[in-house]
């Protein structure tokens, strides 16, 4: 089961990285075109700022899942580095368990929030707001997959050490 979860986690992360590249590149081009239009052509693209903002929201949430997968998310490891390997394993299990709880909250309340705004439309793009905020439960699900892999790996490491 763990190998299938690891494969799923790795595959999800790879696809998310491609998506992040596309979103980041699209956002950079969009902002550059907007600056050109505004200052050279004296014509503003009224919808570009809204779209760039939504790209940034998606980049942030999906980028968090990549950071978590790569274990490069910010953390304070002052105490972690000074404790015994056994205490580190216990800390790992605790951290991944609490993280999974947070990811479940992201999914549950993200779905509730998307449902709450389901009838609202964005002003410039006329997009349903649920499409924009659906990144919250979507990224929560991805984070849950990564978190499960990390938790099971930590638990197996503890079991094999005893």
Order of alpha helices (4+ residues) and beta strands (2+ residues): alpha-alpha-alpha-alpha
